Amino acid sequence: MPIVGNIPDVLDDLLKLLRDSKPQDLSQWWKQIDEWRAKDCLRYDRSSKIIKPQFVLEKLYEVTRGEAL
């Protein structure tokens, strides 16, 4: 959903909504995150002749020392 408006006004409105909202139970969300972490997504076939996205991310991290944006 796009948000269009003057940045200070929009941020003020968003912060007000956050302050006024009730705390939510995030346990299911954290459970899902833990499931994703358990998959070890950066494991891949390193002997493949096809360049894998994981390889690209790994090398980008190495070259930028983790400072890539």
C-alpha positions as CSV (number, residue, x, y, z in Angstrom):
1,M,0.0,0.0,0.0
2,P,1.6,3.2,-1.1
3,I,1.8,6.1,1.5
4,V,1.8,9.5,0.0
5,G,2.3,12.7,2.0
6,N,4.6,15.1,3.7
7,I,7.2,12.9,5.4
8,P,7.0,14.5,8.9
9,D,3.2,14.4,8.9
10,V,3.1,10.8,7.7
11,L,5.7,9.7,10.3
12,D,3.8,11.5,13.0
13,D,0.5,9.8,12.0
14,L,2.2,6.4,11.8
15,L,3.8,6.9,15.2
16,K,0.4,7.9,16.7
17,L,-1.2,4.7,15.2
18,L,1.6,2.6,16.8
19,R,1.3,4.3,20.2
20,D,-2.5,3.8,20.2
21,S,-2.5,0.2,19.0
22,K,-2.8,-2.7,21.3
23,P,0.2,-5.1,21.7
24,Q,-0.2,-8.2,19.5
25,D,0.8,-11.7,20.2
26,L,3.8,-12.2,18.0
27,S,4.6,-15.8,19.1
28,Q,3.3,-17.3,15.8
29,W,5.4,-14.8,13.8
30,W,8.5,-15.8,15.8
31,K,7.7,-19.5,15.3
32,Q,7.6,-18.9,11.5
33,I,10.9,-17.0,11.6
34,D,12.5,-19.9,13.6
35,E,11.2,-22.4,10.9
36,W,12.8,-20.3,8.2
37,R,16.1,-20.1,10.1
38,A,16.1,-23.9,10.5
39,K,16.1,-24.4,6.7
40,D,19.7,-23.2,6.3
41,C,18.8,-21.3,3.1
42,L,22.4,-20.5,2.2
43,R,23.3,-24.1,1.8
44,Y,23.7,-24.9,-1.9
45,D,25.5,-27.0,-4.5
46,R,28.9,-25.3,-4.6
47,S,30.1,-27.5,-7.4
48,S,27.4,-26.5,-9.9
49,K,28.5,-24.7,-13.0
50,I,25.4,-22.5,-12.7
51,I,25.9,-19.4,-10.5
52,K,23.5,-19.7,-7.6
53,P,21.9,-16.6,-5.9
54,Q,23.3,-17.8,-2.6
55,F,26.9,-17.6,-4.1
56,V,26.3,-14.1,-5.3
57,L,25.1,-13.0,-1.9
58,E,27.9,-14.7,-0.1
59,K,30.5,-13.0,-2.4
60,L,28.8,-9.6,-2.1
61,Y,29.0,-10.0,1.7
62,E,32.7,-10.9,1.5
63,V,33.6,-8.0,-0.8
64,T,31.7,-5.4,1.1
65,R,32.6,-6.8,4.5
66,G,28.9,-6.9,5.3
67,E,28.3,-3.2,4.5
68,A,26.4,-3.6,1.2
69,L,23.1,-1.6,1.0
